[in-house]
């Protein structure tokens, strides 16, 4: 597909490759002659009057040399650079953006604050690229992204889900953002047939234009992270065919725009970049059609990657990478030495990954030369506990309140985007890093330098400008003599912007993105006959530092961060009970989308309020019944089940989804409550081997498949019912004369560790969980067979006299104290905030809270605990073993006031993931003593 932006094969030119030896970047061999006369400080200027000059005069400092030669840019024979700065972007996929739809409706000010924080190039992160998933209604890791077409004859609907809304609104902030799409699973109506698959892609491309005016800049036609030689070969062939068909259709009378300008990415593989590059090099048609090589979670290049980049001009993309995983307020409390900025998958780590993805010393002569890094995701607009959460620049899990949390990752991106523009050229000898290789980057505390240096294009008018970003994810302060030549007038100041952890007594974000001062050259030095300005600069341990000739960045407006800048105006309030939804939404205004007036349901493609589909598709439809005007209907049945994302299985692309359709809703801080919903089963039996049932669950706290919720009731079309805990049946029976085609009312009450199920007002079962591992807070879940099950009149109501509200307190919250020490563990997504504290014999935790009781939760082995309430007599409790997010110890009956509970390990090992403090709804008699309802010996 000929394109103006595509570069055909060119003669390779020798590149100035730096190597790492003896702990530092080595410039090309040179003879350095220091001048005897130090340079005087540059003349004062308005920009510098309020800034201190930063001087490092300690003679014991071990300086590292860093040579910045403005001519050290790898260029083609025509003078253009092989690689130019691309920056950071976002992947919106796996239902990770879904709750943004609700932020936009319920709290639009919060929604637009989030969007500006992500995409505004001056005041926000200025993300430059968005890739969305073409969904298939099956779980692709964190949830199910809705399919735009569920049958061949259905018009493509890009209003479903959040992805295309996200794109449209981001473009309204910055129209220069580049747009891309990629598939994980696939609607089964395509049968994996390329013609039908192309129909799905092409009609979606056109629908995005017709609905939102969106034109794609990129497409990645392959299946995400396709693995195995046969599948990769097939996907590359499909990618070529897709590009050829797009070129053909660009000339069609109904073409919305020139599709041939859409650039093609291959293959979005999980690592294996050099192998995929080799496949492209071996295929002339692929070399013609593919514009960029994209691969994930790796910083290694290879000889094929180098050839693809240098001989054929293909861009190399880090096309999916992590965002910071633990919020700094928890990092700094649990791991204070690293200041909340450093550590594994920290802000410093992400900056380190981006730099090393361009050139890592371990790649030798064939670095990856990746110029763009896409966060998956940038905004975590999904419920806490969803698979792979937290992992974000912004967390947005509470649309009812408008509360959201900005992360230090935003600052990390600003260190680059505020001082380096698209198209700036990499200064090769002063770009790259070292350290031992980790999972997608380098390991903490193993590198000696990680630095990116970029300059304005040589073709640009005016004085050359340049910027340098350092990432130090080690415990050691770094000191560099930065020696600069061939970058315009000498003697200019370098303005320093720094992010690091707090000093004693400071807020955790007190030292984010501070304009600490400026460095002036301390002397000149002649290297190979060329005079260099020498700056002496410091990069503190666990920090990110930007140095630039631009005092206020590329826009001239860069401002310092002030503590709390990423804090919302809203309080983190719980979703109030009672909560009800009749799925009508008549009170919401009509708004205009793409020039067309739409109701709440129309503009959301039927997406209901506050739901997060894990499998299947739960959408609001007109029922045709007077008593149930609109209903929530599960849309996926035997004839339109999607093909799953099976790359981590046997790789087959035609495997139908089997996980029961489910959606979750609500607040994970809900404690005791009753959930109830009307349901009607589908009367059409398309496949008798598939179970036809409706289910309602309570106490859902993390993504675990199956019922999603800890306790759930399923009612089948023949009247069979099951009460289940963690997908295991604990009670069952049959309702005589049950009519599945009629409407029924199903209710589940969760009061402490007692769960009661009723159907049409009659008790089915009451289950007192006798185990050591109940779950005592959480959301609700709806579950269905692969049928068009209908739901209506959802209600979640408090129980009179019981606590319905709680506060979740992380084990790494600064309010908790570990006076005898504990071991902090950075855990996986299933654990609250990805943190745990492990306590051994003799160690203790002190928990201050306000409320009437508490739950200690988290996976732990068996242990004997001594518990003291408000300094009273100790009581002994035997706990464990319990699993993820399950409750190990719970306490009830306290007066509603401030309390302090101390838990000491008498024997064994106890792991704490978090605390539920019961804060609202319980009635406690003043003379009633506190009762430990669980974990007692």
N, C-alpha and C positions, 0 to 999 in steps of 0.2 A: 504494500500500500504506500505509494509515494506520498511524502509529507514534507512540508517546508522545514519542519523541525527535525526530520530524520537525517542522520549523517551516515553516508555510505563509507565503505572501507577506506581508510587512509593509511599512509605509511606510518609505522610506529616510530616514535622518536624516543631517544633516551630520556629517562626521567631521573630527576635528582631525588634519589631515595635515601631517606635518613635511616640509620640503623641505631639500635640501642646497645650500648656497651659500657661497662663500667658505671652503670647507673645514670646514663644521660643521653639525650639526643645529640648526635654528632653532626655538625655542619660539614660541608665538603672540606677536604684538607686545606688548611690555610696557615699562613704565618701571621700571627697577631703581634702588633707593635703598639703597646699603650702609649698614649701621649703623656707627657709630663704635666701638662697644664689642665686641671679640671675645668669643665665648662661651668660658667656661672649660671645661676638660676635664670630662667627665661623672664622677660619683662612681665610685670604684673598685668593682669587683664581682668575685666569685669567678672568673667566666669570664674576666676580663681580667687577673687578677693575674700570670699567667705570660706574657702577651703584651705586646710593646712597642707604644706608641703610634707610629703612622707619621706623621711630620710632614715637610712639604716647604716649606722656608723660603727657598729660593733665589729672590731677587727677579728673576732673569733668566728664569725659567720662563715660556714662552708658554702661558698657560692657555686652554683651550677651555671654553665654557659648555655645561652639560648640565642642563636643567631637568627635574626629576621632580615632576610635579603629580599627586598621588594621585587627583584627580578626572578626569584626562585619559585616560578609558577610553571607547572607542566602545561605546555601549549602544543597545539596542532601547528602544522606548517603555515596555516593562515593567521596565526597569532591568537586565536581564541583558545580559552582554557579547556582542557579535557573535562574538568569538573568544576562546578560552581556551587556555592552554598545553596541548599534547599530548605533546611530547617525542619521544624516539627509539625506534625499533623495529628489527626485523630481517626480512629476506626470506630464507627458506630455499628455494632453488630450484636448478635446473641441476646437481643432484648435489653442491652445495657443502657439504652437511652430512653426507655419506655416512659418512665415517670416524668420526663420533661413535658409530655403532653399535659399532665395534670398540673405541673407547676404553671404552665402557660395559661390554663383555665382558672385555677384557684388563686394563684398569686403571680400575676403577670409581671409585677415589678421585680420579684425575685427571679423569675425566668429570664428576663432581659438582662438583669445583673449577671447571671451565670453566663449567658451567651456573650455578653461584652467582655467578661473576664477571660473567656476562652479565645475570642476571635478579634477583638479590637486590637489593631496593631500598635496603637499608641498607649492605651491605658491598660490593656490586658496582655495575655500571652501572645496574641497575634498568630494563632495556629494557621497554617498555610494550606492545609490539604485535608479533605474529608473522604474517607472510604466507607461506603455503606454495604451492608449485606443484602443480597437478593435472597430473601427468606424462603423457607419451605415448610413452615408451620411445625417444624420438629426442632427439638432442643439441640443447639449447636455449641453448647457449653454452659452459658449463663442463662439460657432461656430460649424460647422459640420466637424467631423473627417471622412475621406473617408473610405469606406468599402474596405477590401482587396478582398472580393468576392461579386459580385452583382448578381450572379446566381450560382446554384449548380455546373454547368459544367465549370465555369470560373476559370482558375488557380489563386491561391492567389497571389496578387500583393502587396508586402510590400514596393514598391518604391513610392506608392501614399502617399501624406502627408509627414510630417516631422518626425513622431514618430520613425520609425525604423532607419532612417538616424541619428537621435539624439542619439539613443542607440549605433549604430556602431561607431560613431565618439567619443562618450564618452569612450567607451571601448578601443579605440586606445590611450587614455590618461591614463586610469587606468583600466587594464583588470580585476581587482577584483570587479568592480561595479556589484551589483546584479540586475537582470532584471526580470520584472514582466509584466503581461498584465491583463486587466480588461475590461468588456463591460459596456456601458451605454444603448444604443439602440441595435437593432439587425436587420440584413438584413431580409426582409420579406420572402425571399425564404425558410428560415428555418421553417416558420410556428410555431415557438417555439417548434418544435419537437426536442427532445434531440439528436437523432442520427444525424440529419442535423446540429444542432448547434455544435455538436462535430466535424463534418466534417469541419465546418468553422474554429473552433479553431485549430484543428489538422493540417489542411493544411496551416494555417497561421504560426503556430509554425515551420513547415518544410520549408516554404518559407523564413522565417527569417534566418534559418540556410543556406539554399541553396544560398540566395542572399548576405547575410552579414556575414555568419559564426557565427551568434548569437545563443547561447544556453540559454534558459530560466532557471532561478534559482527558480522562483516563478510563480504561476498562481493563480489568484483570479477568479474562474469560475462564481461566482454569478453576478447578475446585481448590478451595483453600487448603494449603498444606498437603497436597496430593503426594503420596509416597509410593515407592516401588517402581522399578524400571518400566514395567509394562504400562502402568497407569500414567506415569509421567510422560512417556512417549505418546500415548493416546491424547493426553491433555494438551501437549504441545501441538499436535496435529490439529486438534479442535481449535486451539487458539489461532493458528494460522488461517483456518477456514473461516472462523468468526471475523477476523480482520478483513479477509477478502470479500465476505458478504457485506460487511459494513461499507466498504469502498464501493461495491456495486450499488447499494441502496442509497448512497450519497447522491447519486444522479437520478434517483427516482422522482417522479412528479410530486409525491407526497412527503418528500424528505423535509424534516423540520429544520435541519441545518446541515452543514457539511460534515457528515459523520467521519469522513476520511481524516479529519483533524484530530479525532480521538486517538490518543496514544495508547499503546498496548503494553501491558506488563505481563511477564512470564517469570515463574509459574506460581509465585507466592508460596514457595515451599517452606517446610520447616527445616531450616539449615540447608545443607546440600547445595549451596550456591554454586560451587565450582562444577558439580556434576550436571546441574541444569544448564549452566553456561556452556558446558561441553556439548550438550544436546542441541542447543541453539546454533553453536558454531558448525556442527555437522549437518545442518539443514539449511540450505540456501534460502528456502521460502521463509523460514523462521527468522533468518538474519534480515530479510527484507521487511518483515511485518512487525517484529518485536522492537519496541523502543526502549524498554527498561527491563532489567533483571531485578526482581524483588524476592527477598527471602527473609526469614524470621529468626530472631533470637540467636544471632551469631555475629561475630566480629571478624571472622576469618574469610579471606578471599581465596585466591588460588590462581594458577596460570591461566585457566580458561576465563576467569573473571577479568583478569588483566587484559587479555586479548579482546574480550567483548567490549570492555571500556575504552581501551586505547586504539585498537585497530578499527573498531566499528562504531565508536561513539555512543554506546549504549549507557544510559544512566544506571547506577546501582543504588537500590533503595533498601533501607532497613524497614520493610513494608509492614511489619508488626513487631512491636516491642512493648515492654512493660512500662507502666507508670509507677510512681512511688507507692509502696504497699502498706506502710504503717505511718499513720499521721504523726507529725513531729512532736505533738504534745504528749504522745504516749512513748515515743522513742526517747525523748529527753528525760522522762521520768524513769524509764527502765534501764536506759543505757546512757547515763549523763556524760560519760567521757566523750561520746561522739556528737553530743550537742543537738541531737534530733535532725542534723543535716547529713551526717555520715552514717555508714553502715550498709548492709546488704539491701539492695533495692531502695535506697534512699535517694534524696535529691542529688547528692554528690555522685552517687553510683550512676544515676541516669545520665548526668552530664558526662561522666567518664565513658559510659557506653557509646554515646553519640560521637565523642571524639575518637575513641578507639575503633569505631566502625568505619571511620575514614582510613586510619592507619594505626594498626597495632603491631608492636615489634615482633610478636610471635608469628605474624604472617610473612615475615621475611621480605623478599622482593615482590610479593604479590598481595599487597593489602587489599581490603575490600573496597575502598574508595566510595563508601556509602555517603550520600550527601543529604538524605532525607530520612527522618525517623518518625514513625507513626505510632502513637500511643494507643494501646488497646486495653481499656478505653481512656479517653481524656476526661470524660465526665461519667461518673458512676451513678446514673439515674436509675438505680435498681435497689431493691430492698437489701438492707444489711443481711449478710448470711447467704446471699446468692453466690453461686460458684464463682470463684476468683475475686470476690469482693472482700476487703477493700483493695483497690488498685486504680488510682485516679489522680487527676489534678484537682478535681472538684467532686465532692460527694454530695449527692442530692437525693436523699431517700425519704423526705418528709414533705410531700407536696401540700398537705393540708395546712401546715403552719408556714410554709415558705422558707423553712430553715435549710441552710446548706453550709458546707464547710469547704473553704478554699485551702489548698494544700501548698506546701513549700515547692512542689513541682512547678507551680505557676512562676515562682521566682526563678527557678532553674532555667525555664524557657526564656524568661525575660533577659537573663544574662547573655543569651545569644541574640534573640530577635531584636532587642533594643539597640544593638551595636553592630549587627552584621545584616546586610540587606541580601535579598535574593540576587543571585548573579555575582556576588563578591567572589574573588578568586582566592583559593587556598595558597598560602605560603608554605611550601612543602616541607622545608627543613625545620620549620617551627610549628608543625602540626603532627600530632600523634601521641601515643602513650605506650606504656609498658605494663608490667604486672602479670601475674599468672592468670590463665584463662579460667573463668567461672561459667555459670549458666547464663549465657547471653551477654556477658561482659567480662570484667576482670574481678578477681577476688579482693575483698577489703584488706587494706594494710599490706598490699604486695607491690604497689607501683612506686616509682620514683618521680615520675612526672606524667602529666596528661594535659595537653595544651592544644588549642586550635587557634590558628592565626589566619586572618583573612584580610584582604585589601580591596579597595574599590577597583573596578575593572580598569585595565590599562588604557582602554579606549575612552574612559569617562573624562569629561572636561574638568578642569580645575585641579587643585592641589590633591594629591593622593591622600586618602584616609585609610586607617587600618585599626583593627581591634584584635584583641587576644583574650581568649577565655581559658582559664585554668580550672581544673577539677582536682581537688586533693581529697581522696577518700582514704586517707591514712592518718595515723596518729602523729606523724612527724611534720613540723612546719617546714616549708620549702622556701629556699632563697635562690633567686635567679639574677644573674647579670644578663639582661636582655640587650643584645647588641644589634642596632638597627641601621640599615643603609638602604639607599635607593627607594625611599618612600617619601619623597618631597623634602621640604625645607627641614633642616636639622634644628635641634634644640627645642622642639615642641614638647609640651607637657603630655604625660599620659594620665588620664583621669581614671581613678580606681573605684570600682564598685564591688562590694564584698558581701557575701552571705555566709554566716557561720552561726554556731550555737550561742546560747546566752552566757553572759558572765554571771557570777554569783548574785542571786537575788533578782535577776532580771526575768521578764516574761520570756517564754520559749522563743518568740519571734522578734525579740528586741533588736537583733543584729541581722535581719534580713535586708538584702539589697540596699546597703548603706553606701553613700558616696563618701568614702572615707578620706579623700584628699586627692592629691596629684603627685606624681613622680616627675622630677626633672632629671635630665641627664647629669650624671656625676662626673663624666669625662668623655673624651672621644678616644677611639682606638682604631688603628689602621690594620685591616685584615686584607691580605692580598692586594695591597695598594689602594684599598677603598676605605674611606673614613666612616666609622660607625659611631653613632651616639650610644652610650652605655647607660642603661637604667638599672638601678638595684631595687628589686621588688620582692615582696614577701607574699607567700600563699599559705595562710594558716592551715593547721591540721583540720580535716573534716570541713572543708569550705569550698565555695565557688567564688572565683575572683575574675572580674572583667577589667581589662586595661584598654583604653581607647583614646585616640586623638580627638574623638568627638565628645565634648564636655556633656552634652545632653542627648546623646544618641543620634541615630540616623534620622529621626523626625525632629530633633531639636526640642523635644518636650519631655524627655525622660525624667521622671521624678522618683525620689526615694520612697521606699516602703515605710509606712508608719504602722506600728503594732496594731493589729486589728483590722487592717485594710481588707483582708479577705474574710472578714466576719460579716454575716448578714444582719439586717435590721431585725429579723424575726427571732423569737425565742424558740428553743427546741421543745415545743409542747407536744404532748401526746395527742393522738387522734381520739377525740372525746367519744365516750359512750353515753347514751345509745348512738349507734351508727346505723343508718338505714339507707337502702338504695332500691328504688322501684324501677330503675333503668329507663325512666321517661325523660328526665333532664329538661323539662319544659321551662325551667327558670333561667336557663342559660341564654345569652343573647345570640342573635344571628350575626355572623361576621362574614367578611369577604375573603375568599381564598382564590387567588388566580383570576380575579375579576368576577367571581361568581359568589352570590350570597349562599351561605351554608349554615345549617343548624349545628348544634353541638355534635350530634351523632354523624351527620354528613361529613363535617370537616375532619373528624377523627376516624373515618372509615368504619364506624361502628364500635370503636374501642370504648369499653366501659371505664368508669372512674376507678382509679387506684388499683386496678388489677395488673398482675405480672404473669403472663402465660409462661409456663415451664415446658409444656408440650401441648400440641393442638392449638386451637384458636377459639377463644371465647369472645364473641362479638354480640352486640345488641342488634336485634332484628325486629321488624314488625311481625306480630304473631297472627293477626287476623281474628283475634278473639277480643271481644269487648272487655272482658274482665282482666285481660293481660295484654294491654295495647302494644307495649314493647317488652321483650324478654331477652334475657341473656342466653344465647344459644352456643353450644359447642359445635363448631362448624366442620370438624374433620371426621370423616366416616370411612367405611371400608373402601369406597371407590375413589377417594381423593387423599388418602394417606400419603404423606410425603416420603421421599427417599431420605435416609438419614446421612449425616456426616460421619462416614465410616472409615476415615483414613487411619484411625488408630485401632481399627479392627483388621479385617482381612482386605480392606481397600475397595471392596465391591461398591459400586455406586448405585445399585438398584435394590438396596436393602430397605424394605418398608419399615416405618417406625412402629414400634411395639409398646413403648412406654405409654401408660395411660395418660390421656390429656388431663392437664391440671393447671390451675391458676391460683395464685396466692394474693391476699389482700389484707391490709390493715397495719397495725403497729405491733412490733415485737415486744413492746412493753405492756401490752394487755395481759392481765393476770387471770382473775376469775371472771367468767362471763358466760353467757349463753349465746350461741350462734344458731340461727334458724333461717331456712330458705324454703320456698315453694319449688317443686320440681315436677316435671313431666317427662317420661321416657319416650324415646323415639319409637313409633309404631312400625317403621320401615326396617325390615331385617335384611340387610344387604349381604351379610356374611355370618352364618349361624355359629361359626367358630369363635367369633369375637363377642365377649361378654357385654351385655347391655345393662348398664347400671348408672346410678347417680350417687355421688358421695359428698359428704361435708366433713371437714376436719378442723381441729382446734390445736392451738399451741404449736404453730409452725415457726421455727426459728432459723433454720438453714436449709439449703437445697440438698435434698437427700433422695430424690426420686420417689417412685411409688405414690403414696398418698400425700407426700410432701409434709403434711402435718403429723405430729406425734400420735394423736388419737383421732381416729376417723371412723365414720359409719358409712357403709355402702349398702344400697338397696337395689336389688336386681329385679328384672322384669317379671320373674316368676314368684316374687314375694320373698325370696331369700334375703336375709340381711346379715351383716357382719359388723361387729365392733372390733376395731383393730388398733393395736399399739405398735408403732414402727413396722407396719405392714404385716404383723403377725396377728392372727385372729385370737381374741381373748373371750369373745362371746358371739353366739350366732343363733339363728332361728329362722322361722318362716312365717310370714303373715298370710293367713288363710284368705282366699278370695281377693288377693291383691290385683288391682287393675293398673297396669303400667301406663296405659294411655290416658289416665285421669291425672289431675293435679293432686299433689300430696304435700304435706308440710313436714319437713325433717328438722329436728333440733338436737343440738349437742350442748350439754352444760358441762363446764369444767370448773369445779370448785375444789381448790386444793388438789389433792391427788385422787379425787373422786370424779368420774366421768359418767354422765347419764345421757342416754340416747332415747329420744321419743319420736314416734311417727304418727302424724295426725292426732297428736295429743295423748297417745297411749305409750307408756314406757316399753321400750324394747329391752333395755338392759341398764344396769348400774354397775360400774366397775370401779372398785377401790384398788388403785394400783399398789400392789404389795411390794414392789421391787425397790431396790436401792437407787434406782435411776429414773424417777419421774421427770417430766418437763413441766414447769409450772408457770410459764409465760409464753406468749407467742401470738402470731397472726392466725387467720383462718385460711382454709384452702377449699376449693371446689375441685372435684375429680369426676371423671366421666369415662364411659367406654367410648369406642370409636363410633359414636352415634350422635345424632343431633339432639342431645339432651337439652332441655330447656329449664331455666331457673328464673325465679321472680321473687320480689318482695324479700330481699335479703335484710336481715336484722342482726345486729350484735348488741346485746344489752347487758348492763351490769347486773350482778346478783345482789339482792338486798342484804346488807350487812357484811359483804365480802369485799376485799380489796380488788378493784378492777384495774388500778393503775400502778405502775412501778417505774423506777428509774434504773436504767442499766449503767453500772459502773464497771469500767474496765479494770482488769488486774494491774494495768500499768498507769491507772489514773493517779495523779499526784496526791490525791486525798488519802490513798492507802499507804500505809507505812509498813516496812519490813525491818524492824529494829535489829533482828538477829541475822539478817541477810536472807537471800533467796537467789535462785538461779533464773534469770530472764531467758525465755525461749522465744525466738521468732518463729511462729507457727504458720500453718497453712490457712487457706481461706475459711475452712469450716469453723475455725476458732475465732471468737469475738475479737475484732480488730487485729487478728493474726498475732496475738500476744498470749503468753502464758507465764506464770511464775511457779516454779517448782520449789516446795518447802520440804526440808528433811527434818529428822528428829531434832527437837529443840528450837526449831525456827518458828516464827510466828508472823501473823499479819494483823494489823489493827485497821478496823473498818468503821469510820464515822459515817453516819447517815441519819436521815430524818424519815420516820415512818413507823409502821406497825409490825414489820417483820422483814425478813430477808431470805434470799436463796443464794447459796454458793453453787456455782455451776462450772462445768468443764470436765473433760476427760481426766480421770485420775485412777490410780491404783488404790488398793486397800490401805487405810490408815486409821490410827486412833487419834482423835482430836480432843483437846481441852478447850472449852468455849466459856468465855466470861462475858457477861452482859453488863455494861455500865459499871465495871469493876466489882461485880458481885461474885458470889461463890462459883467456883468452876463446875462445869458439868462435862461429862465425858460422852463422846459420840464415836461410834464405829461407822466409817464411810467407805464407799467404793466396793468393788470397782464399778465405775460408771463411764459412759461413753461421751462422745462429743456433744456439747451444749446441754448435757443432762445434769440434773440437780443432785449434788452429793450431800448437801445439808440444808435444811430449811427450818426457819424459826417464825413463830406466829404469836399474836396476843400481846405485843408491846403497846404501850400507850403512844398515841400520835404525837411524837416530839423527837428531839435530837437524841441519838444513842451512840454508844461506842461499843462495838463487839470485837473482842480479841480472840483469835483462833491460833492455838499453838499445837504443833505436831508432837504427840507423845511417842508415837512409833510409826514406822512406815514412811512412805513418801506421798505427799499430798500436792496435787496440781490445781491451781486456781486459774480459771479463765475469766471469770467475772462475777459480779454480784447483782442480783435484783433486789432493790430496796422498795418494799411495798409502800406506796405513798398516798393512795387515795381510795376511799370507799369502805374500808373496814370499820366496823363498830366494835370497840373493845370496852368491856366494863372496867371502870376504874380500879376495882378490887381484884381483878382477875390476874393471876400470875402469867408470865410469859410461858408459852408452850413450844417445845421443839417438836414439830410434827414429823421430822424426818431425820435420819442419821443417828438416832439415839441408840446408845448401848443398853 
